[in-house]
Amino acid sequence: MSGNGFGHLFRFTTFGESHGPAIGCVIDGVPPRLALSEADIQPWLDRRRPGQNRFTTQRREADQVRILSGVFEGLTTGTPIGLLIENTDQRSGDYGEIKDRFRPGHADWVYQQKYGLRDYRGGGRSSARETAMRVAAGAVARVVLNGLVAGGIALKGAMVRMGADAVPDDRRDWAVCADNPFWCPDAESAARWEGLLDGVRKRGSSIGGVVEVVASNVPVGLGSPVYDKLDADIAKAMMSINAVKGVEIGAGFAAAALSGEDNADEMRIGPDGEPVFLSNRAGGILGGISTGQDVVVRLAVKPTSSILTPKRSIDSAGNEVEVSTRGRHDPCVAIRAVPVAEAMLACVLADHLLRHRGQCGWGEG
């Protein structure tokens, strides 16, 4: 199976399965002499870790990361960084009933068609368990961004919609995201979502959501024209996350309803003599190149496919069956997609930062 790596100069490759002994990744391209330890990675993994509240899968994984290579005396050496997390709470027996049955909306059937076999225990490589290593790679990417950009690049993510209930733009307060189990930027919406998701969970169903990620203090000039646009790589990064079915940058699909004058981000000269934008409908990217404004990304996450509600499907023998998935699953996987989306944006920015430095040096524009 190819396609397990992401990036160019900052590149990571993940390995392992949901119910295997361990998952891990190898990160290449990290500059030398940057301070790095497990303590720089673990807090980000703890944000994604399952089983922290009743609204996520109850699989109990400590997600303790080990650095295997690429660090000496607390500093990166410039060689590949190897990271490993052991799996400690697999319940493969939970999947016995679907061993020969394909879950509707899941990757089961296409994996079987493509490879002639599939790991039915949690989905193998199609499991969201793999995203723990993306978060670990993203933590290393943050070290690169903070080490090479003056003031660092700040990344923040939030779940801004659950099902049909969206947080109004004028009600967002990023400071409250860590105060609720949904990374929701509005306390009132979070309170409604508790009741909504409790009902969904008790019905044995699931629900989707929308996640927004914002990167601030991004230098001007990241990204290249045509095929290596910054927004193109961001879109690929986000679409590679499990259950993501749509990505938009800035105004996104709403831009289609705007006039040219409404959509344009006008410019003026600021008090310090530098250009300033009067709006940010472009989401911080023009022509595939960063403008210096906040990079704003939103992703639509579908409902979890593994649900208790019986759904019509087929089995490996070609029989028509009903499938009901038991086990421990996220009733709204968009919740834990927040730290994953942050991590993938960090990886894209670190990659393009190194590429920009290699081609243009540190001059902007």
C-alpha positions in Angstrom: 0.0 0.0 0.0 1.5 3.3 -1.1 0.4 6.8 0.0 1.4 6.6 3.7 3.5 9.7 3.6 2.8 13.4 3.4 4.9 16.5 2.5 8.0 17.3 0.6 10.8 18.9 2.7 8.9 18.3 6.0 7.7 14.8 5.3 6.2 12.2 7.6 5.2 8.6 7.0 2.9 6.7 9.4 2.6 3.0 10.0 0.6 0.6 12.1 -3.0 -0.6 12.4 -5.8 0.1 14.9 -5.6 -3.3 16.5 -1.9 -4.0 15.9 0.8 -3.8 18.6 1.7 -0.2 17.9 1.4 2.8 15.6 4.3 5.1 14.6 5.7 7.6 12.2 9.0 8.7 10.7 9.5 12.4 10.2 12.2 13.6 7.8 13.4 17.1 7.0 13.4 18.6 10.5 16.2 21.1 10.7 19.0 20.4 13.3 19.5 22.0 16.7 15.8 22.5 17.6 14.9 21.6 21.1 12.6 18.6 21.1 11.4 16.0 23.7 8.4 13.8 24.4 7.1 16.7 26.5 6.7 18.8 23.4 4.6 16.1 21.7 2.5 14.6 24.5 0.2 17.5 25.4 -1.1 17.6 21.8 -1.7 13.8 21.8 -3.6 14.2 25.1 -6.0 16.6 23.4 -6.8 13.9 20.8 -6.7 10.9 23.2 -9.9 8.8 23.2 -12.0 8.0 26.3 -11.8 11.4 27.9 -15.6 12.0 28.1 -18.8 10.3 27.3 -19.0 12.0 23.9 -16.0 10.1 22.3 -15.1 6.5 21.9 -14.5 4.8 25.2 -11.3 3.0 24.0 -8.7 3.7 26.7 -5.4 4.4 25.2 -2.7 6.4 27.1 -1.1 7.4 23.7 2.3 7.7 25.4 4.8 8.7 22.7 8.4 7.6 22.5 11.1 9.3 20.5 13.2 6.5 18.9 15.6 8.5 16.8 16.6 11.9 15.5 17.2 13.6 18.8 20.5 13.8 20.8 20.9 15.6 24.1 17.5 17.3 23.7 18.2 18.7 20.2 17.1 17.5 16.7 20.0 16.1 14.7 18.6 16.7 11.2 18.2 13.0 10.7 14.8 11.1 10.6 12.8 11.3 13.8 11.1 8.1 14.7 8.0 8.1 17.0 6.1 5.2 18.5 2.9 4.7 20.4 1.9 1.3 21.7 -1.7 0.1 21.4 -2.9 -1.1 24.8 -6.7 -1.4 24.7 -7.7 -3.3 21.6 -10.9 -5.3 21.7 -10.8 -7.2 18.4 -13.6 -9.4 19.5 -16.0 -6.5 19.1 -15.7 -6.8 15.4 -16.4 -10.5 15.0 -19.9 -9.9 13.8 -18.8 -7.8 10.9 -15.9 -9.9 9.8 -17.7 -10.9 6.6 -20.1 -7.9 6.4 -19.4 -4.5 4.9 -20.4 -1.4 6.9 -22.4 1.1 4.8 -20.5 4.3 4.5 -17.3 2.7 5.6 -14.1 1.8 3.7 -14.7 -2.0 4.3 -16.0 -2.9 0.8 -13.5 -0.8 -1.2 -10.6 -2.1 0.8 -11.8 -5.7 0.0 -12.2 -4.9 -3.6 -8.8 -3.2 -4.0 -6.6 -5.5 -1.9 -8.5 -8.8 -1.8 -8.5 -8.7 2.0 -9.1 -6.2 4.8 -8.3 -5.9 8.5 -11.9 -5.9 10.0 -10.5 -5.2 13.5 -11.3 -1.5 13.7 -10.7 -1.0 10.0 -6.9 -1.4 10.1 -5.3 1.5 8.2 -8.7 3.1 7.6 -9.2 3.6 11.3 -9.0 7.0 12.9 -6.5 5.5 15.2 -3.9 6.4 12.6 -4.5 10.1 13.2 -2.7 9.9 16.6 0.6 9.9 14.6 -0.5 12.9 12.5 -1.0 14.8 15.8 2.5 13.7 16.8 4.0 14.8 13.5 2.0 18.1 13.9 3.6 18.6 17.3 7.1 18.4 15.7 5.9 20.7 12.9 4.9 23.3 15.6 8.5 23.1 17.0 9.8 23.9 13.5 7.3 26.8 13.0 8.1 28.2 16.4 11.9 27.8 15.9 12.1 29.4 12.5 9.4 32.1 12.5 9.8 35.1 14.8 7.0 35.0 17.3 6.0 31.5 16.1 2.9 30.6 14.1 -0.2 30.2 16.3 -2.7 27.5 15.4 -6.2 27.2 16.9 -9.1 24.9 16.1 -12.7 24.7 17.0 -15.8 22.7 16.2 -18.2 25.4 14.8 -21.1 23.2 13.9 -22.7 19.9 15.0 -25.3 18.6 12.6 -27.5 21.5 11.6 -26.6 23.6 14.7 -23.9 26.1 13.8 -22.2 28.6 16.1 -23.0 32.2 14.9 -20.0 34.1 13.8 -20.7 36.9 16.2 -20.8 34.5 19.2 -17.4 33.0 18.8 -15.0 33.2 21.7 -11.9 31.0 21.2 -11.0 31.3 24.9 -13.9 28.9 25.8 -12.9 26.1 23.4 -11.0 24.2 26.1 -13.8 24.5 28.6 -16.2 22.0 26.9 -15.8 18.6 25.4 -16.5 19.8 21.9 -13.8 22.4 21.4 -16.8 24.7 20.8 -16.2 28.5 20.8 -19.6 29.3 22.3 -20.7 28.1 25.8 -24.4 28.2 24.9 -23.9 26.1 21.8 -21.8 23.6 23.7 -24.6 23.2 26.2 -27.1 22.5 23.5 -24.8 20.0 21.8 -24.5 18.0 25.0 -28.3 17.2 24.9 -28.2 16.7 21.1 -25.3 14.3 21.2 -26.6 12.4 24.3 -29.8 11.7 22.2 -27.8 10.6 19.2 -25.6 8.3 21.3 -28.6 6.7 23.1 -30.2 6.0 19.7 -27.1 4.2 18.6 -26.6 6.7 15.8 -24.0 9.3 14.9 -23.8 12.9 13.7 -21.4 15.1 11.6 -19.9 18.5 12.2 -17.8 21.3 10.8 -14.3 22.1 12.2 -12.5 25.4 11.7 -8.7 25.9 12.0 -6.9 29.2 11.9 -3.2 29.9 11.6 -1.9 33.4 12.7 1.4 35.1 12.0 2.0 33.2 8.8 4.7 34.8 6.8 4.0 36.3 3.4 5.1 34.1 0.5 4.4 30.5 1.5 3.2 28.4 -1.4 4.0 28.2 -5.1 1.9 28.9 -8.3 -0.1 26.3 -10.1 0.3 22.7 -8.6 2.0 23.5 -5.3 -0.4 26.1 -4.1 -0.6 26.5 -0.3 -4.3 26.1 -0.3 -4.1 23.0 -2.6 -1.8 21.3 -0.2 -4.0 22.3 2.8 -7.1 20.9 1.0 -5.2 17.6 0.4 -4.1 17.5 4.0 -7.6 18.0 5.3 -9.3 15.6 2.8 -6.8 12.9 3.9 -8.3 13.0 7.4 -10.8 10.2 8.2 -14.4 11.1 7.5 -13.7 14.5 6.0 -15.9 15.1 2.9 -15.4 18.8 2.2 -12.8 21.6 2.7 -13.1 25.3 2.1 -10.6 28.2 2.5 -11.8 31.6 3.7 -15.3 32.4 2.4 -15.2 29.1 0.6 -18.5 28.1 -1.0 -20.1 31.3 0.2 -17.9 33.2 -2.2 -20.0 31.9 -5.1 -22.9 34.0 -3.9 -20.8 37.2 -3.7 -20.2 39.9 -6.2 -16.7 40.7 -7.4 -16.6 43.9 -5.3 -17.9 42.1 -2.2 -15.5 39.2 -2.5 -12.4 41.3 -3.1 -10.1 41.9 -0.1 -9.3 45.6 -0.6 -6.0 47.0 0.5 -4.6 50.2 2.1 -1.4 51.4 3.6 -1.3 51.1 7.3 0.1 53.5 9.9 3.5 51.8 9.7 3.7 52.2 6.0 3.0 48.5 5.3 0.1 47.2 3.2 -3.0 46.0 5.1 -6.1 44.1 4.0 -9.5 45.4 4.9 -11.1 41.9 4.9 -10.0 38.3 4.6 -12.5 36.4 2.4 -9.5 34.8 0.7 -8.6 33.0 3.9 -5.1 34.3 3.9 -4.1 32.9 0.5 -4.1 34.5 -3.0 -2.8 32.7 -6.1 -1.8 29.8 -3.8 0.6 32.1 -1.8 0.1 33.3 1.7 -0.7 36.9 2.2 0.3 37.3 5.8 -3.3 37.3 7.0 -4.8 34.5 9.1 -5.1 31.3 7.1 -8.7 30.1 7.7 -9.7 26.6 6.9 -13.0 24.7 7.4 -13.7 21.0 7.0 -16.9 19.1 6.9 -16.8 15.8 8.8 -19.4 13.1 8.1 -21.2 11.0 10.7 -19.3 8.0 12.0 -20.1 4.9 9.9 -19.9 2.4 12.7 -23.4 2.7 14.4 -25.7 0.4 16.3 -28.7 1.2 14.1 -29.1 -1.7 11.6 -28.4 -0.7 8.0 -28.8 -2.7 4.8 -25.6 -4.0 3.2 -24.0 -7.2 1.7 -21.5 -9.7 3.0 -18.4 -11.2 1.4 -20.4 -14.1 0.0 -22.8 -11.8 -1.9 -25.7 -12.1 0.5 -27.9 -9.2 1.4 -27.7 -8.5 5.1 -28.2 -6.0 7.8 -25.2 -4.5 9.7 -25.2 -3.2 13.2 -21.8 -2.3 14.6 -21.1 -2.9 18.3 -18.0 -1.7 20.1 -16.6 1.7 21.1 -17.1 4.4 18.5 -17.3 8.2 18.4 -20.9 9.4 18.1 -19.5 12.6 16.6 -16.0 12.0 15.2 -15.7 15.7 14.3 -14.9 16.4 17.9 -11.6 14.6 17.8 -10.9 15.9 14.3 -10.1 19.3 15.8 -6.6 18.5 17.0 -6.0 16.4 13.9 -6.9 19.3 11.6 -4.6 21.6 13.6 -1.8 19.1 13.2 -2.2 18.7 9.5 -2.2 22.5 9.0 1.0 22.7 11.1 2.6 20.1 8.9 1.6 21.9 5.6 2.9 25.2 6.9 6.2 23.7 8.2 6.7 22.0 4.8 6.0 25.2 2.8 8.1 27.3 5.2 11.2 25.1 4.5 10.4 25.1 0.8 10.2 28.9 0.8 13.4 29.2 2.7 15.1 26.9 0.3 14.0 28.8 -2.8 13.8 32.4 -1.7 15.7 32.6 1.6 13.9 34.6 4.4 12.9 37.5 2.2 9.1 37.9 1.9 7.5 38.3 -1.5 
